[in-house]
């Protein structure tokens, strides 16, 4: 389908940002005149000038954010349109110039006395910036000299080159072979590999699995060297910024206490018996003597007929999230009626789904909708992101309007959990109930267990270098194999392929990122269960979280919703959720 053939009501209303490309161009010309932030250099000790800097910085940041989001959305409508590709590309140098123009700010703020900064943070005029200022105070222990900061800045591309190198290997140089699938011989791409893993053909899954990992195995020395370089750069930067470890530095950047990370790993490790039982159940249900990792994604429930048109699916989501209240449902309906969403898959359109926004304009959602159960959940997921953004933007000043990545997946997953439980309650067909329970088990396994396993490997790899031990291809394969055996148990074949699964995970080049998926689903399960148990009072607490933006640290924001990740209890609740779901699934499946 071509974009011009899509009904207007199925296209997002990007004109709500700019009515025309000409108006975008006018604002872009204005943005080229970057404010003279240097005039504030050396003068941030003057409260009136500091406030003036904050406000001028806010206004310019809002302008280029608006430009960037419009260009991004237009580009993703059809990447073959060179006009919008060029428009999108023009934003990158502008962001670099803006960053350079205000680079003096953090180092100079760190030089100011704690007494002065505390007085500024407490002043009513600075209420929009109090959290930023207190983060400066907290970060003083990790401040480096201007000369060091300049060198690190100049080395930015060097430190990020490992990720770039892996991306080139993974997307261009990986020698993926051809494979016959569905009567067609084609190259085994990453996308096709995922499709085959979710198919019912055991022999084809194993063939794809072996071929896929053989490609990574052929470049394992190069990938190992690349990842080791990435870990070494993390170790260097943690030392330069005076952190006790790479993990400590990563958690500081998100303002998250280390006990949260520890609680996650401890809870998952002490509850692995349920994970092992699920793997054993899979093996039994599939009827296999030997089960490989490629069989973990094989469908256990067939014959589910739950295909809704987009209009039906959206209405179903609105109804399914009724527990969040009429105001929340009204916003969902407003998004539908006022064209926040771009629905149809069309030629040249970016694949997948996401939510994007700029301050002062409603969020936008990209979909590529096809009737299926998973696509219904995608609607709920992306609208969770969008309404989290909506509430944060509505209730916070610009400087506090963007929430941290640590909590970015909470609202989206709350919607998914609530919708799934609604569907389970409404389902009359036993097969659909089996499918939904299995869907939930696999969601928790992939997002909580698997991402925590990744997180444990990251700690092991970085800790080895921090202790002065050699990090090698073989030592990393051994680490990963040992962790994998612990997580998956003895009902699955721990072949050589899976020992180097670490070599294909792009998130490892954004160190200590993956644990946020696990804490996100943990928080979401707790919030959803609390809402279902306590009703309106829990919804009110949840709305406080959604409205919080970055007004304080993300762990404190979650406490507003009744979830304290500095305690073990929320993690135990999530583990129990998996166990209870598994029991219900086993009962229906007759295990």
FIVEX-625558 format. One record per residue (C-alpha): residue number from 1; residue in one letter; chain; y, z, x negated. Coordinates in Angstrom, 1 decimal, padded with zeros to 4 digits, m for minus. Each point is the difference from the previous one (the first is absolute). Layout:
FIVEX-625558
   pos   code   unit    north       up     east
   NUM      a      A        Y        Z        X
...
This chain:
FIVEX-625558
   pos   code   unit    north       up     east
     1      x      A    000.0    000.0    000.0
     2      x      A    003.5   m000.8   m001.2
     3      x      A    002.8    002.5    000.3
     4      x      A    002.0   m002.2    002.3
     5      x      A   m002.9    000.0    002.5
     6      x      A    000.1    003.8    000.4
     7      x      A    001.7    001.5    003.1
     8      x      A    003.3    001.7   m000.8
     9      x      A   m001.2    003.3    001.4
    10      x      A   m002.8    000.0   m002.7
    11      x      A    002.5   m000.3   m002.8
    12      x      A    001.9    002.8   m001.6
    13      x      A    003.7    000.0    000.7
    14      x      A    001.3   m000.2   m003.6
    15      x      A    003.4   m001.0    001.4
    16      x      A    000.5    003.7    000.7
    17      x      A    000.6    000.3   m003.8
    18      x      A    002.1   m003.2   m000.4
    19      x      A    000.8   m002.4    002.8
    20      x      A   m000.2   m002.9   m002.4
    21      x      A   m000.7   m000.9   m003.6
    22      x      A    003.7   m000.7   m000.5
    23      x      A    000.8    003.6    000.7
    24      x      A   m002.7    001.1   m002.5
    25      x      A    001.7   m002.3   m002.6
    26      x      A    003.3    001.6    000.7
    27      x      A   m001.4    003.5   m000.6
    28      x      A   m001.8   m001.2   m003.1
    29      x      A    003.2   m001.1   m001.5
    30      x      A    001.5    003.4    000.7
    31      x      A   m003.0    001.6   m001.6
    32      x      A    000.5   m002.0   m003.2
    33      x      A    003.1    002.1   m000.5
    34      x      A   m001.8    003.2   m001.0
    35      x      A    002.2    003.1    000.1
    36      x      A    001.4    001.2   m003.3
    37      x      A   m002.2    003.1   m000.1
    38      x      A    001.0    000.4   m003.7
    39      x      A    003.3    001.5    001.1
    40      x      A   m001.9    003.1    001.0
    41      x      A   m001.7    000.4   m003.4
    42      x      A    001.0    003.3   m001.6
    43      x      A    001.7    001.1    003.2
    44      x      A   m002.8    001.3    002.2
    45      x      A    001.1    003.6   m000.7
    46      x      A    002.9   m000.7    002.5
    47      x      A   m001.5    000.6    003.5
    48      x      A    002.3   m002.4    001.7
    49      x      A   m000.9   m002.8   m002.4
    50      x      A   m003.7    000.9    000.3
    51      x      A    000.2   m000.2    003.8
    52      x      A    001.8   m003.3   m000.3
    53      x      A   m002.7   m001.4   m002.3
    54      x      A   m002.8    001.0    002.5
    55      x      A    001.8   m001.6    002.9
    56      x      A    000.8   m003.2   m001.9
    57      x      A   m003.6   m000.2   m001.3
    58      x      A   m001.3    000.5    003.5
    59      x      A    002.1   m002.8    001.4
    60      x      A   m001.0   m002.5   m002.7
    61      x      A   m003.7    001.0    000.2
    62      x      A    000.0   m000.5    003.8
    63      x      A    001.5   m003.5   m000.5
    64      x      A   m002.6   m001.2   m002.4
    65      x      A   m002.8    001.6    001.9
    66      x      A    001.1   m001.9    003.1
    67      x      A    000.2   m003.2   m002.0
    68      x      A   m003.4    000.6   m001.5
    69      x      A   m001.8    000.8    003.2
    70      x      A    001.3   m003.1    001.8
    71      x      A   m001.0   m002.2   m003.0
    72      x      A   m003.4    001.6   m000.1
    73      x      A   m000.7   m000.5    003.6
    74      x      A    001.2   m003.6    000.0
    75      x      A   m002.1   m000.7   m003.1
    76      x      A   m003.1    001.4    001.6
    77      x      A    000.3   m002.1    003.2
    78      x      A   m000.9   m003.0   m002.1
    79      x      A   m000.2    000.1   m003.7
    80      x      A    000.1   m003.7   m000.3
    81      x      A    003.7   m000.1    001.1
    82      x      A    001.8   m000.3   m003.4
    83      x      A    003.3    001.1    001.5
    84      x      A   m001.3    003.5    000.8
    85      x      A   m002.1    000.2   m003.2
    86      x      A    003.2   m000.6   m002.0
    87      x      A    001.9    002.5    002.2
    88      x      A   m002.6    002.6   m000.6
    89      x      A   m000.1   m000.6   m003.8
    90      x      A    003.7    000.4   m000.3
    91      x      A   m000.3    003.6    001.0
    92      x      A   m001.9    001.1   m003.1
    93      x      A    002.7   m000.5   m002.6
    94      x      A    002.5    001.7    002.3
    95      x      A   m002.2    003.1    000.2
    96      x      A   m000.3    000.0   m003.8
    97      x      A    003.8   m000.2   m000.4
    98      x      A    000.6    002.7    002.5
    99      x      A   m002.6    002.3   m001.8
   100      x      A    001.7   m000.6   m003.3
   101      x      A    003.5    000.6    001.4
   102      x      A   m001.0    003.5    001.2
   103      x      A   m002.4    000.9   m002.8
   104      x      A    002.3    002.6   m001.4
   105      x      A   m000.2    002.2    003.1
   106      x      A   m003.2    002.0   m000.5
   107      x      A    000.5    000.8   m003.7
   108      x      A    003.6    001.1    000.6
   109      x      A   m000.9    002.1    003.1
   110      x      A   m002.7    001.7   m002.1
   111      x      A    002.7    001.1   m002.5
   112      x      A    002.0    001.9    002.6
   113      x      A   m000.5    003.7    000.4
   114      x      A   m002.5    001.5    002.6
   115      x      A    002.8    002.1    001.4
   116      x      A    002.2   m003.1    000.7
   117      x      A   m002.9   m002.0    001.4
   118      x      A   m001.1    002.8    002.3
   119      x      A    003.6    000.4    001.3
   120      x      A    000.2   m003.7    000.7
   121      x      A   m003.4    000.0    001.8
   122      x      A    001.1    002.9    002.1
   123      x      A    003.3   m001.6    001.0
   124      x      A    000.1   m001.5    003.6
   125      x      A    001.5   m003.3   m001.3
   126      x      A   m003.1   m000.5   m002.1
   127      x      A   m002.6    000.8    002.7
   128      x      A   m001.3   m003.6   m000.1
   129      x      A   m000.7    000.4   m003.8
   130      x      A   m001.1    003.6   m000.4
   131      x      A   m003.7   m000.9   m000.5
   132      x      A    000.9   m002.6   m002.6
   133      x      A    002.2    002.5   m001.9
   134      x      A   m002.6    002.7    000.1
   135      x      A   m002.6   m002.5   m001.4
   136      x      A    002.4   m000.6   m002.9
   137      x      A    000.0    003.8   m000.7
   138      x      A   m003.8    000.1    000.2
   139      x      A   m000.3   m003.0   m002.3
   140      x      A    002.2    001.4   m002.8
   141      x      A   m003.0    001.2   m001.9
   142      x      A   m001.2   m003.6   m000.2
   143      x      A    003.3   m001.6   m001.0
   144      x      A    000.2   m002.0   m003.2
   145      x      A    003.0   m001.1   m002.1
   146      x      A    002.0   m003.0    001.0
   147      x      A   m001.4   m001.8   m003.1
   148      x      A   m003.6    000.7    001.0
   149      x      A    000.7   m001.0    003.6
   150      x      A    001.5   m003.2   m001.2
   151      x      A   m003.1   m000.8   m002.1
   152      x      A   m002.3    000.8    002.9
   153      x      A    002.1   m002.2    002.3
   154      x      A   m000.2   m002.9   m002.5
   155      x      A   m003.8    000.6   m000.2
   156      x      A   m000.4   m000.3    003.8
   157      x      A   m001.6   m003.4   m000.2
   158      x      A   m002.3    001.1   m002.8
   159      x      A   m001.3    003.0    002.0
   160      x      A   m000.6   m002.2    003.1
   161      x      A   m001.6   m002.8   m002.0
   162      x      A   m003.5    001.5    000.4
   163      x      A    000.2   m000.4    003.8
   164      x      A    001.4   m003.5   m000.4
   165      x      A   m002.9   m000.9   m002.4
   166      x      A   m002.6    001.4    002.4
   167      x      A    001.6   m001.9    002.9
   168      x      A   m000.3   m003.2   m002.0
   169      x      A   m003.7    000.7   m000.8
   170      x      A   m000.8    001.0    003.5
   171      x      A    001.8   m002.8    001.8
   172      x      A   m000.2   m002.9   m002.4
   173      x      A   m002.5    000.4   m002.9
   174      x      A   m002.9    001.8    001.6
   175      x      A   m003.0   m002.5   m000.2
   176      x      A   m001.1    000.4    003.6
   177      x      A   m002.8   m002.5    000.8
   178      x      A   m000.7   m002.0    003.1
   179      x      A   m002.3    001.3    002.8
   180      x      A   m001.5   m001.5    003.1
   181      x      A    001.0    001.8    003.1
   182      x      A   m000.1   m001.0    003.7
   183      x      A   m001.3   m003.4   m001.0
   184      x      A    002.9   m000.7   m002.4
   185      x      A    000.2    000.2   m003.8
   186      x      A    003.2    001.6   m001.1
   187      x      A    001.5    002.1   m002.7
   188      x      A   m000.7    003.7    000.2
   189      x      A    003.5    001.3    000.4
   190      x      A    001.0    003.7    000.5
   191      x      A    000.5   m000.7    003.7
   192      x      A   m003.3   m001.8    000.5
   193      x      A   m001.8    002.8   m001.9
   194      x      A    001.3    002.5    002.5
   195      x      A   m001.1   m002.2    002.9
   196      x      A   m003.5   m000.3   m001.4
   197      x      A   m000.3    003.7   m000.6
   198      x      A    000.6    000.6    003.7
   199      x      A   m002.5   m002.6    001.0
   200      x      A   m003.6    000.7    001.3
   201      x      A   m001.7   m002.2   m002.7
   202      x      A   m001.5    002.5   m002.5
   203      x      A   m001.0   m002.7   m002.5
   204      x      A    003.4   m001.7    000.1
   205      x      A    001.7    003.4   m000.5
   206      x      A   m002.1    000.7   m003.1
   207      x      A    000.6   m003.5   m001.4
   208      x      A    003.8    000.3    000.5
   209      x      A    000.0    003.6   m001.5
   210      x      A   m001.9   m001.1   m003.1
   211      x      A    002.1   m003.1   m000.6
   212      x      A    003.3    001.9    000.7
   213      x      A   m000.8    002.8   m002.5
   214      x      A   m001.3   m002.5   m002.5
   215      x      A    003.4   m001.6   m000.1
   216      x      A    001.6    003.4   m000.8
   217      x      A   m002.7    000.8   m002.5
   218      x      A    000.7   m003.2   m001.9
   219      x      A    003.6    001.3   m000.6
   220      x      A   m000.8    003.7   m000.2
   221      x      A    001.2    000.4   m003.7
   222      x      A    003.3   m001.6    000.9
   223      x      A    000.5    002.0    003.2
   224      x      A   m001.0    003.2   m001.7
   225      x      A    002.6   m000.6   m002.8
   226      x      A    002.6   m000.7    002.7
   227      x      A   m000.7    003.1    002.0
   228      x      A   m000.1    002.2   m003.2
   229      x      A    003.4   m001.3   m000.9
   230      x      A    001.3    001.0    003.4
   231      x      A   m001.4    003.5   m000.4
   232      x      A    001.5    000.3   m003.5
   233      x      A    003.4   m001.0    001.4
   234      x      A   m000.4    002.8    002.6
   235      x      A   m000.9    002.5   m002.7
   236      x      A    003.0   m001.1   m002.1
   237      x      A    002.5    000.3    002.9
   238      x      A   m001.3    003.4    001.1
   239      x      A    000.6    001.3   m003.5
   240      x      A    003.4   m001.5   m000.3
   241      x      A    001.0    001.5    003.3
   242      x      A   m001.5    003.4   m001.0
   243      x      A   m002.7    000.2    002.6
   244      x      A   m003.3    001.8   m000.6
   245      x      A   m002.0   m002.9    001.2
   246      x      A    000.2   m003.5    001.5
   247      x      A   m001.0    001.4    003.3
   248      x      A    002.7    002.6   m000.1
   249      x      A    002.6   m002.7   m000.6
   250      x      A   m001.3   m002.1    002.9
   251      x      A    000.0    002.9    002.4
   252      x      A    003.5    001.0   m001.1
   253      x      A    001.3   m003.5    000.9
   254      x      A   m001.2    000.5    003.6
   255      x      A    001.0    003.7    000.0
   256      x      A   m003.5    001.1    000.8
   257      x      A   m001.6    003.2   m001.3
   258      x      A   m003.1   m000.4   m002.1
   259      x      A   m002.0    002.3    002.3
   260      x      A    000.0   m002.8    002.6
   261      x      A   m001.9   m002.3   m002.4
   262      x      A   m002.3    002.8   m001.0
   263      x      A   m000.7    001.0    003.7
   264      x      A   m000.9   m003.6    000.8
   265      x      A   m002.5   m000.4   m002.8
   266      x      A   m001.5    003.4    000.6
   267      x      A   m000.5   m000.5    003.7
   268      x      A   m001.6   m003.4   m000.3
   269      x      A   m002.3    001.1   m002.8
   270      x      A   m001.2    003.1    001.9
   271      x      A   m000.7   m002.1    003.1
   272      x      A   m001.9   m003.0   m001.5
   273      x      A   m003.2    000.9    001.8
   274      x      A    001.3   m001.7    003.1
   275      x      A    000.9   m003.1   m002.0
   276      x      A   m003.5   m000.1   m001.4
   277      x      A   m001.5    000.4    003.5
   278      x      A    002.1   m002.9    001.2
   279      x      A   m001.3   m002.2   m002.8
   280      x      A   m003.6    001.1    000.8
   281      x      A    000.6   m000.8    003.7
   282      x      A    001.3   m003.5   m000.9
   283      x      A   m003.1   m000.6   m002.1
   284      x      A   m002.2    001.1    002.9
   285      x      A    001.8   m002.0    002.7
   286      x      A    000.0   m003.1   m002.1
   287      x      A   m003.7    000.5   m000.8
   288      x      A    000.3   m000.5   m003.7
   289      x      A   m002.3    001.3   m002.8
   290      x      A    002.9   m000.5   m002.4
   291      x      A    003.7    000.0    000.9
   292      x      A    002.7   m001.2   m002.3
   293      x      A    003.8    000.5    000.1
   294      x      A    000.4   m003.4    001.6
   295      x      A   m001.9    001.4    003.0
   296      x      A    002.5    002.8    000.7
   297      x      A    002.1   m002.4    002.0
   298      x      A   m002.8   m001.6    002.0
   299      x      A    000.5    000.3    003.8
   300      x      A   m002.2    002.6    001.7
   301      x      A    001.0   m000.8    003.6
   302      x      A   m000.1   m003.5    001.4
   303      x      A    000.9   m001.6    003.3
   304      x      A    003.3    001.8    000.6
   305      x      A    002.2   m002.0    002.4
   306      x      A    003.6    001.3   m000.2
   307      x      A    002.3   m003.0   m000.3
   308      x      A    003.4    000.4    001.5
   309      x      A    002.9   m002.4    000.0
   310      x      A    003.1    001.1   m001.9
   311      x      A    001.7    001.1    003.2
   312      x      A   m003.0    001.9    001.2
   313      x      A   m000.5    001.6   m003.4
   314      x      A    003.6    001.1   m000.3
   315      x      A   m000.1    001.5    003.5
   316      x      A   m003.3    001.8   m000.9
   317      x      A    001.6    001.5   m003.1
   318      x      A    003.0    001.3    002.0
   319      x      A   m002.4    001.6    002.6
   320      x      A   m002.2    001.3   m002.8
   321      x      A    002.9    001.8   m001.7
   322      x      A    001.2    001.6    003.2
   323      x      A   m000.8    003.5   m001.4
   324      x      A    003.1   m000.5   m002.2
   325      x      A    002.2    000.0    003.1
   326      x      A    002.0   m002.3    002.2
   327      x      A    002.9   m000.3   m002.5
   328      x      A   m002.4   m001.3   m002.7
   329      x      A   m001.6   m002.4    002.5
   330      x      A    003.5   m001.2    001.0
   331      x      A    000.8   m000.9   m003.6
   332      x      A   m003.3   m001.9   m000.3
   333      x      A    000.9   m002.0    003.1
   334      x      A    003.5   m000.5   m001.3
   335      x      A   m001.4   m001.4   m003.2
   336      x      A   m002.2   m002.4    002.0
   337      x      A    002.8   m001.1    002.3
   338      x      A    002.7   m000.3   m002.7
   339      x      A   m002.1   m002.0   m002.4
   340      x      A   m000.6    002.3   m002.9
   341      x      A   m003.4   m001.7   m000.6
   342      x      A   m001.0   m003.4   m001.4
   343      x      A   m003.4   m000.6    001.6
   344      x      A   m001.7   m003.3   m000.6
   345      x      A   m001.7   m001.3   m003.1
   346      x      A    001.8   m003.3   m001.0
   347      x      A    000.0   m002.5   m002.8
   348      x      A    001.6    001.5   m003.2
   349      x      A    000.4    003.4    001.5
   350      x      A   m000.9    003.0   m002.2
   351      x      A   m003.4    001.5    000.8
   352      x      A   m000.7    003.6    000.9
   353      x      A    002.3    002.4    001.8
   354      x      A    002.9    002.2   m001.0
   355      x      A    003.1    001.8    001.3
   356      x      A    003.5   m000.5   m001.6
   357      x      A    003.5    001.3    000.7
   358      x      A    003.5    000.4   m001.1
   359      x      A    002.4    002.8    001.0
   360      x      A    001.9   m000.7    003.1
   361      x      A   m002.4   m002.5    001.5
   362      x      A   m003.3    000.6    001.8
   363      x      A   m003.2   m000.4   m002.0
   364      x      A   m002.0   m003.3   m000.1
   365      x      A   m003.8   m000.5    000.1
   366      x      A   m001.9   m002.9   m001.3
   367      x      A   m003.4   m000.7    001.6
   368      x      A   m002.5   m002.8    000.0
   369      x      A   m001.7    000.9    003.2
   370      x      A   m003.6   m001.0    000.9
   371      x      A   m001.9    001.7    002.8
   372      x      A   m002.2    002.7   m001.5
   373      x      A   m000.3    003.8    000.0
   374      x      A    001.4    000.3   m003.6
   375      x      A    003.1   m002.1    001.0
   376      x      A    000.7    002.5    002.9
   377      x      A    000.0    002.8   m002.6
   378      x      A    002.3   m002.1   m002.2
   379      x      A    002.6   m000.1    002.7
   380      x      A   m000.2    003.8    000.4
   381      x      A    000.2    000.4   m003.8
   382      x      A    003.0   m002.2   m000.6
   383      x      A    001.9    001.4    002.9
   384      x      A   m000.7    003.5   m001.4
   385      x      A    001.9   m001.1   m003.2
   386      x      A    002.8   m001.5    002.1
   387      x      A    000.6    003.0    002.2
   388      x      A   m000.1    002.3   m003.0
   389      x      A    002.7   m002.1   m001.5
   390      x      A    001.9   m000.2    003.3
   391      x      A    000.1    003.8    000.4
   392      x      A    000.9    000.6   m003.7
   393      x      A    002.8   m002.5    000.1
   394      x      A    001.3    001.3    003.3
   395      x      A    000.1    003.6   m001.1
   396      x      A    000.9   m000.1   m003.7
   397      x      A    003.0   m001.3   m001.9
   398      x      A   m000.7   m003.1   m002.2
   399      x      A   m000.6    002.1   m003.2
   400      x      A   m002.9    001.9    001.8
   401      x      A   m001.3   m002.8    002.3
   402      x      A   m002.9   m001.3   m002.1
   403      x      A   m003.1    002.1   m000.1
   404      x      A   m002.1    000.3   m003.2
   405      x      A   m003.2   m002.0   m000.6
   406      x      A   m001.9    003.3    000.2
   407      x      A    000.4    000.1    003.8
   408      x      A    000.3   m003.7    000.6
   409      x      A   m003.5   m000.3    001.5
   410      x      A    000.0    003.1    002.2
   411      x      A    001.7   m001.3    003.1
   412      x      A   m002.0   m003.2    000.0
   413      x      A   m003.2    001.8   m000.3
   414      x      A    000.9    002.6    002.6
   415      x      A    000.3   m003.0    002.4
   416      x      A   m003.4   m001.3   m001.0
   417      x      A   m001.7    003.3    000.4
   418      x      A    001.5    000.7    003.4
   419      x      A   m000.8   m003.5    001.2
   420      x      A   m003.6    000.2   m001.2
   421      x      A   m000.5    003.3    001.8
   422      x      A    001.6   m001.5    003.2
   423      x      A   m002.4   m003.0   m000.3
   424      x      A   m003.0    002.3   m000.4
   425      x      A    001.0    002.0    003.1
   426      x      A    000.5   m003.2    002.0
   427      x      A   m003.1   m001.9   m001.3
   428      x      A   m002.7   m000.5    002.6
   429      x      A   m002.3   m002.2   m002.1
   430      x      A   m002.2    001.9   m002.4
   431      x      A    000.2   m002.8   m002.5
   432      x      A    003.7    000.2   m000.2
   433      x      A   m000.2    003.8   m000.6
   434      x      A   m002.4   m000.6   m002.8
   435      x      A    002.3   m002.6   m001.5
   436      x      A    003.1    002.2    000.2
   437      x      A   m001.8    003.0   m001.5
   438      x      A   m001.2   m002.2   m002.9
   439      x      A    003.5   m001.5   m000.4
   440      x      A    001.4    003.6   m000.3
   441      x      A   m002.7    001.0   m002.5
   442      x      A    000.7   m003.0   m002.1
   443      x      A    003.8    000.5    000.2
   444      x      A   m000.3    003.6   m001.3
   445      x      A   m002.6   m001.0   m002.6
   446      x      A    002.2   m002.8   m001.4
   447      x      A    003.4    001.8    000.3
   448      x      A   m001.0    003.6   m000.8
   449      x      A   m003.2    000.1   m002.0
   450      x      A    000.4   m003.3   m001.9
   451      x      A    003.6    000.5   m000.9
   452      x      A   m000.7    003.5   m001.1
   453      x      A   m002.8   m001.3   m002.2
   454      x      A    002.6   m002.5   m001.5
   455      x      A    002.4    002.9   m000.5
   456      x      A   m002.6    002.0   m001.9
   457      x      A   m000.7   m002.9   m002.3
   458      x      A    003.7   m000.3   m000.8
   459      x      A    000.2    003.7   m000.9
   460      x      A   m003.1   m000.4   m002.2
   461      x      A    001.3   m003.1   m001.8
   462      x      A    003.5    001.4   m000.7
   463      x      A   m001.3    003.5   m000.9
   464      x      A   m002.3   m001.6   m002.7
   465      x      A    003.0   m001.5   m001.8
   466      x      A    002.1    003.1    000.5
   467      x      A   m002.8    002.0   m001.7
   468      x      A    000.1   m002.4   m002.9
   469      x      A   m003.4   m001.6    000.8
   470      x      A   m000.6   m003.7   m000.3
   471      x      A    000.1   m001.9    003.3
   472      x      A   m002.3   m003.1   m000.1
   473      x      A   m001.6   m002.5    002.2
   474      x      A   m003.3    001.9   m000.2
   475      x      A    001.5    003.5    000.5
   476      x      A    001.9   m001.2    003.1
   477      x      A   m003.2   m001.6    001.4
   478      x      A   m001.9    003.2   m000.6
   479      x      A    002.8    002.1    001.7
   480      x      A    000.1   m002.2    003.0
   481      x      A   m003.8   m000.2    000.3
   482      x      A   m000.3    003.8   m000.1
   483      x      A    002.7    000.5    002.6
   484      x      A   m001.6   m002.7    002.2
   485      x      A   m003.4    001.7   m000.1
   486      x      A    001.6    003.3    001.0
   487      x      A    001.9   m001.6    003.0
   488      x      A   m002.7   m002.3    001.4
   489      x      A   m003.2    001.9   m000.8
   490      x      A   m003.5   m001.3   m000.8
   491      x      A   m000.6   m002.1    003.1
   492      x      A    001.8   m002.9   m001.5
   493      x      A   m000.8   m002.1   m003.1
   494      x      A    002.5    000.9   m002.8
   495      x      A   m000.3   m003.3   m001.8
   496      x      A    002.0   m001.1   m003.0
   497      x      A    002.4   m002.0    002.2
   498      x      A    001.5    003.0    001.6
   499      x      A    000.5    001.8   m003.3
   500      x      A    002.9   m002.3   m000.7
   501      x      A    001.5   m000.2    003.5
   502      x      A    003.1    001.7   m001.5
   503      x      A    000.7   m003.4   m001.7
   504      x      A    000.9   m001.7    003.3
   505      x      A    002.3    002.7    001.5
   506      x      A    003.7   m001.2   m000.3
   507      x      A    001.3    003.3    001.3
   508      x      A   m001.0    001.6   m003.3
   509      x      A    002.9   m001.7   m001.6
   510      x      A    002.3    002.1    002.2
   511      x      A   m001.4    003.2   m001.3
   512      x      A   m000.8    002.9    002.4
   513      x      A    000.9   m002.0    003.0
   514      x      A   m003.4   m000.1    001.8
   515      x      A   m000.2    003.7    000.9
   516      x      A    002.9   m000.5    002.4
   517      x      A   m002.3   m002.0    002.3
   518      x      A   m002.4    002.9    000.1
   519      x      A    002.7    002.7    000.6
   520      x      A    001.5   m002.4    002.6
   521      x      A   m003.1   m000.2    002.1
   522      x      A   m000.6    003.7   m000.5
   523      x      A    003.4    000.8    001.4
   524      x      A   m000.4   m002.5    002.8
   525      x      A   m003.3    001.4    001.2
   526      x      A    001.5    003.5    000.1
   527      x      A    003.1   m001.1    001.9
   528      x      A   m002.0   m002.1    002.5
   529      x      A   m002.4    002.9    000.7
   530      x      A    002.9    002.4    000.4
   531      x      A    001.7   m002.3    002.5
   532      x      A   m003.1   m000.4    002.0
   533      x      A   m000.5    003.8    000.0
   534      x      A    003.5    001.3    000.6
   535      x      A    001.7   m002.9    001.7
   536      x      A    003.8   m000.1    000.3
   537      x      A    000.7    002.8   m002.4
   538      x      A   m001.9   m001.8   m002.8
   539      x      A    001.7   m003.3    000.9
   540      x      A    003.4    001.7   m000.4
   541      x      A   m001.1    001.2   m003.5
   542      x      A   m001.2   m003.5   m000.8
   543      x      A    003.3   m001.5    001.0
   544      x      A    001.7    002.3   m002.4
   545      x      A   m002.1   m001.5   m002.8
   546      x      A    000.6   m003.5    001.2
   547      x      A    003.8    000.6    000.0
   548      x      A    000.0    001.7   m003.4
   549      x      A    000.4   m003.1   m002.3
   550      x      A    000.4    001.5   m003.5
   551      x      A    002.1    003.0    001.0
   552      x      A   m002.3    002.2   m002.0
   553      x      A   m003.2   m000.3   m002.0
   554      x      A   m002.9   m001.8    001.9
   555      x      A   m002.3    003.0    000.0
   556      x      A    002.6    002.1    001.7
   557      x      A    000.6   m002.8    002.6
   558      x      A   m003.7    000.0    000.8
   559      x      A    000.2    003.8    000.6
   560      x      A    002.4   m000.8    002.8
   561      x      A   m002.9   m001.8    001.7
   562      x      A   m002.3    003.0   m000.5
   563      x      A   m001.8   m001.3   m003.1
   564      x      A    000.2    002.0   m003.3
   565      x      A   m001.7   m002.0   m002.8
   566      x      A    000.6    002.8   m002.5
   567      x      A   m002.8    001.8    001.9
   568      x      A   m003.7   m001.0    000.1
   569      x      A   m000.3    000.1    003.8
   570      x      A    001.4   m003.5    000.8
   571      x      A   m002.4   m001.6   m002.4
   572      x      A   m002.9    002.0    001.5
   573      x      A    001.0   m001.2    003.4
   574      x      A   m000.1   m003.6   m001.1
   575      x      A   m003.4    000.5   m001.6
   576      x      A   m001.3    001.6    003.2
   577      x      A    001.3   m002.9    002.0
   578      x      A   m002.2   m002.3   m002.0
   579      x      A   m003.0    002.3    000.4
   580      x      A    000.5    000.4    003.8
   581      x      A    000.5   m003.8    000.4
   582      x      A   m003.2   m000.6   m002.0
   583      x      A   m002.0    002.4    002.2
   584      x      A    001.2   m001.8    003.2
   585      x      A   m000.8   m003.3   m001.6
   586      x      A   m003.5    001.1   m001.0
   587      x      A   m000.6    001.3    003.5
   588      x      A    000.9   m003.3    001.6
   589      x      A   m001.9   m002.0   m002.5
   590      x      A   m003.1    002.2    000.4
   591      x      A   m000.2    001.2   m003.5
